[in-house]
Amino acid sequence: MQKEAIHVLLADDDVDDRLFFKEAFEEIKIKTNVQIVKDGMELMKELNRPDAKLPHILFLDLNMPRKTGMECLKEIKENDKFNDIAIAIYSTSASEQDIEQTFVNGANVYIKKPNDFGTLKKILTEIITVNWQYHTSGLDRSNFLLSL
């Protein structure tokens, strides 16, 4: 039995996507604490607060105003303070270039935002139940793009 709640942080500028994400976690029977920020600037401000509780898993949208997900990913990977955060790119883009760039820049997994709520719940359950400590040791291009 899981004791501590998994701390999840979503950075996404789309209101509907944030709502569906939060609702999906409310329906998943896994103990989580979901925090949401609206853009990359807010994300980095939150992560860099001296008293910040760093997330176990960060879901990061790529296309955000003010500071993109790619800029955030690079900044996070440059700071050893954030080494234990698993980063799931969570984007509407299925561009090979985006997938390749996020892989090269150190994201743990790439998720194309699903079109229906049931698939979203399956994907989030899959991501939350992965033991990232072991999963990331064997990370390669073939298991980077999550598809259900």
C-alpha positions in Angstrom: 0.0 0.0 0.0 1.3 3.4 -1.0 1.8 5.7 2.0 2.9 9.0 0.6 0.8 10.8 -2.1 2.6 11.2 -5.4 3.1 14.9 -6.0 2.2 15.8 -9.6 2.7 19.1 -11.2 1.1 20.1 -14.5 2.3 23.2 -16.5 -0.3 23.9 -19.2 -1.8 27.1 -20.5 -5.0 25.5 -21.9 -7.9 25.9 -19.4 -9.8 22.8 -20.7 -6.7 20.6 -20.7 -6.0 21.6 -17.1 -9.6 20.8 -16.1 -9.6 17.4 -17.8 -6.2 16.6 -16.2 -7.4 17.4 -12.7 -10.7 15.5 -13.2 -8.9 12.5 -14.5 -6.7 12.4 -11.3 -9.8 12.7 -9.2 -11.2 9.6 -10.8 -8.0 7.5 -10.7 -7.7 5.5 -7.5 -4.1 6.5 -6.8 -3.1 8.8 -4.0 -1.9 11.9 -5.7 -1.5 15.6 -4.9 -2.0 17.6 -8.1 -0.7 21.1 -8.5 -1.3 23.2 -11.6 0.5 26.2 -13.1 -0.6 28.1 -16.1 2.7 28.7 -18.0 6.4 28.2 -18.0 7.2 31.4 -16.1 4.9 30.4 -13.3 6.4 26.8 -13.4 10.0 28.0 -13.0 9.0 30.5 -10.3 7.2 27.7 -8.4 10.1 25.2 -8.7 12.7 27.8 -7.6 10.9 28.9 -4.5 13.1 28.1 -1.5 10.4 26.2 0.3 9.0 24.5 -2.9 7.9 20.8 -2.5 9.3 19.5 -5.8 7.0 17.2 -7.7 7.7 13.5 -8.3 6.4 13.9 -11.8 6.1 17.0 -13.9 3.7 17.0 -16.9 5.0 19.7 -19.2 3.1 21.2 -22.2 5.4 22.4 -24.9 3.4 25.2 -26.4 3.0 27.8 -23.7 3.2 31.6 -23.8 6.0 33.6 -22.0 8.2 30.6 -21.6 7.8 27.4 -23.6 8.0 23.9 -22.3 11.2 23.3 -24.2 12.8 26.3 -22.5 11.6 25.0 -19.1 12.9 21.5 -19.8 16.4 22.8 -20.6 16.4 25.0 -17.5 15.3 22.2 -15.3 17.9 19.8 -16.7 20.6 22.4 -16.1 19.9 22.5 -12.3 21.0 19.5 -10.1 18.3 20.5 -7.6 15.7 19.0 -10.0 17.5 15.7 -10.8 14.8 13.6 -9.1 11.8 15.0 -11.1 10.5 12.7 -13.8 9.4 14.8 -16.7 6.5 13.8 -18.9 6.1 16.0 -22.0 2.4 16.4 -22.4 1.6 18.0 -25.8 -0.8 18.2 -28.7 2.2 18.1 -31.0 3.1 14.8 -32.6 6.0 16.4 -34.5 9.0 14.1 -34.8 11.2 17.2 -34.2 9.5 18.0 -30.9 9.7 14.4 -29.8 13.4 14.2 -30.7 14.3 17.5 -29.2 12.6 16.7 -25.8 14.3 13.3 -25.8 17.7 14.9 -26.4 17.1 17.5 -23.8 16.4 14.9 -21.1 12.6 14.4 -20.8 11.6 10.9 -19.5 8.6 10.3 -21.6 6.5 12.0 -24.4 2.7 11.9 -24.3 0.5 13.2 -27.1 -2.6 14.6 -25.4 -5.4 12.2 -25.9 -8.8 13.2 -27.4 -10.9 11.3 -24.9 -11.2 11.2 -21.2 -11.0 7.4 -20.8 -7.6 7.3 -22.7 -6.4 10.2 -20.6 -7.1 8.3 -17.4 -5.3 5.2 -18.8 -2.3 7.2 -19.8 -2.1 9.0 -16.4 -2.4 5.7 -14.5 0.4 4.3 -16.6 2.7 7.2 -16.0 2.0 7.4 -12.3 2.6 3.7 -11.7 5.9 3.6 -13.5 8.9 3.2 -11.1 10.9 6.1 -12.6 14.0 5.1 -10.7 14.2 1.9 -12.7 12.5 3.1 -15.9 14.9 5.9 -16.6 18.0 3.7 -16.2 17.0 1.9 -19.4 15.6 4.9 -21.3 16.1 4.9 -25.0 14.3 6.3 -28.1 12.1 3.2 -28.5 10.4 3.5 -25.2 10.3 7.3 -25.0 7.0 8.0 -26.9 4.1 6.6 -24.8 1.2 5.2 -26.9 -1.8 3.2 -25.6 
